[in-house]
Amino acid sequence: MIKEEYFDSLIFDMGNCRRCIELKNRNEKDCSLINIYKDNKFAKKIPSIWTDWYNRINAKIMIIGQDWGPFVDMKRLNIEYLQEENKNNWIRLIETEKSSTKKMLTKYIVESSKGKVNNLDEIYITNAIMCARKGTQYRGNGIDLKKSTYNCKEYLKKQIEIVKPKVILTLGYYPLKSLSELYEFKIKDTLKATIQNTPFIKKEDFTIIPLYHPVAQIKKEEQLEQYNRIWEHY
């Protein structure tokens, strides 16, 4: 079975998942998410303005972020893409993403690569949490990060098994936490302490490099020190 067929099966399994659809925290606050995989066509076409999964399943580098953000933004993107399903329209939509996160992540990766890559186009990008947020906020306590990360970890592992990257980059604490549980290695209580203690983790056929969030209040030199490690294992 080719990679695309394995990925089809994964999308189907995620579409049937209901673990976070009616999720509440200990205080009975609504922390539920929206499953974007129920309609197989939506996720297959374009899950996010950051990435087109099916065109990147042979990538050597995988980036794991925290979550996709609000469903309303993903739906808008999907509608715009379906109006003209071609590479030029996809490129146009990608270029509408002007966030500081994407700008700085691209900057650090390109600068550290010294010519090996020019953008994020050939990097497989996914998240520790696969479903989308309600509302319009990208941050805050609208979701249960710990619980939803735990609920999604088996789907994250399947993506790693399909893509088979050489290097996995984690942005922030929860993606790293998910991998630590999947591949049974210990991390410190904070991301900073983990990076200082274990700047990279070698597991099976890939290397995990924990990164600070690219817009975190971390000095450029300290950020680049981690990004430079990518190319030692690439």
C-alpha positions in Angstrom: 0.0 0.0 0.0 1.4 3.4 -1.0 1.8 6.3 1.4 -1.2 8.1 0.1 -3.5 5.1 0.9 -2.1 4.9 4.4 -2.9 8.6 4.8 -6.4 8.1 3.4 -6.9 5.5 6.1 -5.5 7.8 8.8 -7.9 10.7 7.7 -10.8 8.2 7.9 -9.8 7.2 11.4 -9.5 10.8 12.6 -12.9 11.6 11.0 -14.5 9.0 13.3 -12.8 10.2 16.5 -15.1 11.9 19.0 -12.7 12.3 22.0 -12.7 16.1 22.0 -16.0 16.9 20.5 -17.8 17.3 23.8 -14.7 17.7 26.0 -15.0 19.6 29.3 -12.4 20.3 31.9 -12.6 19.7 35.6 -14.7 22.8 36.1 -17.1 21.8 33.4 -15.9 24.5 31.1 -16.5 23.7 27.4 -13.1 22.7 25.9 -14.5 20.9 22.9 -13.0 21.0 19.5 -14.3 20.7 15.9 -13.4 17.6 14.0 -12.4 18.8 10.5 -11.9 15.2 9.2 -15.5 14.1 9.2 -15.8 15.4 5.6 -12.8 13.6 4.1 -12.6 16.1 1.3 -11.9 19.1 3.6 -8.8 17.8 5.3 -7.5 16.1 2.1 -7.7 19.2 0.1 -6.0 21.6 2.5 -6.0 21.4 6.3 -4.3 24.7 6.9 -2.8 27.7 5.3 0.5 26.3 6.5 0.6 23.0 4.7 -0.8 20.6 2.1 -0.2 17.2 3.7 -0.5 15.0 0.7 2.2 16.8 -1.2 4.7 16.5 1.6 4.5 13.0 2.8 8.1 12.3 1.7 9.5 15.2 3.6 12.8 14.8 5.5 11.7 17.4 8.1 8.5 17.3 10.2 7.4 20.3 12.3 4.9 19.7 15.1 3.1 22.7 16.4 0.4 22.9 19.1 -2.9 23.2 17.1 -4.4 24.5 13.9 -6.2 27.4 15.4 -9.9 28.4 14.8 -12.1 26.4 12.4 -13.6 29.6 10.9 -10.2 30.5 9.4 -9.6 27.0 8.1 -13.1 26.9 6.5 -12.6 30.2 4.8 -9.3 29.0 3.4 -10.9 25.8 2.2 -13.7 27.6 0.4 -11.3 29.9 -1.3 -9.2 27.0 -2.5 -12.1 25.0 -3.8 -13.1 28.0 -6.0 -9.9 27.4 -8.0 -8.1 24.1 -7.2 -4.6 24.7 -8.6 -1.1 25.3 -7.4 -1.1 29.0 -8.2 -4.2 29.6 -6.1 -2.6 27.5 -3.3 0.5 29.7 -3.4 -1.6 32.8 -3.4 -3.4 31.6 -0.3 -0.2 30.7 1.5 1.1 34.1 0.9 -1.9 35.7 2.7 -0.6 34.2 5.9 1.4 37.1 7.4 1.7 35.9 11.0 4.8 36.6 13.0 5.0 32.9 13.9 5.3 31.9 10.2 7.7 34.8 9.4 10.1 34.0 12.2 10.0 30.2 11.8 10.8 30.6 8.1 13.6 33.1 8.9 15.3 30.8 11.4 15.0 27.7 9.3 16.2 29.3 6.1 19.1 31.2 7.9 20.3 28.1 9.8 20.1 25.9 6.7 22.7 27.9 4.8 21.1 27.3 1.4 19.7 23.8 2.0 16.1 25.2 2.1 14.5 28.4 0.9 11.1 28.2 2.6 8.7 25.8 4.3 7.3 24.3 1.2 9.0 20.9 1.5 8.6 20.5 5.2 5.7 18.4 6.6 3.8 20.5 9.1 1.3 19.1 11.6 0.2 19.5 15.2 0.0 17.7 18.5 -3.8 18.5 18.5 -5.4 17.6 15.2 -8.9 19.2 15.4 -9.7 22.9 15.2 -10.7 25.4 17.8 -14.1 27.0 18.2 -14.4 30.8 18.2 -11.7 33.0 16.7 -8.9 32.9 19.2 -5.5 31.2 18.5 -4.5 31.4 22.2 -6.0 31.3 25.6 -7.8 28.7 27.7 -10.5 27.8 25.2 -9.1 24.2 24.9 -7.7 21.6 27.2 -4.2 21.4 25.9 -3.1 18.5 28.1 -6.2 16.3 27.5 -6.5 17.0 23.7 -2.8 16.4 23.2 -3.1 13.1 24.9 -6.2 12.2 22.9 -4.4 12.9 19.6 -1.1 11.3 20.2 -1.8 8.0 18.3 -2.7 10.0 15.2 0.5 11.9 15.5 2.5 8.7 15.7 0.8 7.3 12.6 1.8 10.4 10.7 5.4 9.9 11.8 5.3 6.3 10.7 3.9 7.3 7.2 6.2 10.2 6.5 9.3 8.7 8.1 11.1 12.0 8.6 14.8 12.2 9.5 14.3 15.2 11.8 11.3 16.2 13.9 11.0 19.7 15.2 8.7 20.5 18.1 7.4 24.0 18.6 6.6 24.5 22.3 6.1 22.2 25.2 3.0 20.1 24.4 4.2 18.7 21.1 7.4 17.6 22.8 5.3 16.2 25.7 3.3 14.1 23.2 6.5 12.6 21.7 7.9 11.9 25.1 4.9 9.7 25.9 4.9 8.1 22.5 8.6 7.2 22.5 9.2 6.9 26.2 11.8 9.5 27.0 11.8 11.9 29.9 11.6 15.7 29.7 11.9 18.4 32.3 8.9 20.4 33.6 9.7 23.3 31.3 10.7 23.6 27.7 13.7 25.8 28.5 15.0 23.3 31.1 14.5 20.4 28.6 16.5 22.2 25.9 19.3 23.1 28.2 19.4 19.5 29.5 18.6 17.6 26.3 19.0 19.8 23.2 18.2 16.8 20.9 16.8 13.3 21.3 17.7 10.4 19.1 14.9 7.9 18.7 14.7 5.0 16.2 15.4 6.4 12.7 14.9 10.1 13.5 16.1 12.9 15.7 13.8 15.1 17.8 14.9 18.7 18.2 12.8 20.7 20.6 12.5 24.4 19.6 11.4 27.4 21.4 8.3 29.0 19.8 9.8 31.3 17.1 8.1 34.4 18.6 9.0 33.6 22.2 11.1 36.1 24.1 14.3 34.2 23.5 17.5 35.8 22.1 18.1 35.2 18.4 21.5 33.5 19.1 19.8 31.1 21.5 17.1 30.3 19.0 19.5 29.7 16.2 21.6 27.4 18.3 18.8 24.9 18.3 17.9 25.5 14.6 21.5 24.8 13.7 21.2 21.3 15.1 18.6 20.5 12.4 21.3 20.3 9.8 23.6 18.1 11.8 21.0 15.3 11.6 19.4 16.2 8.2 
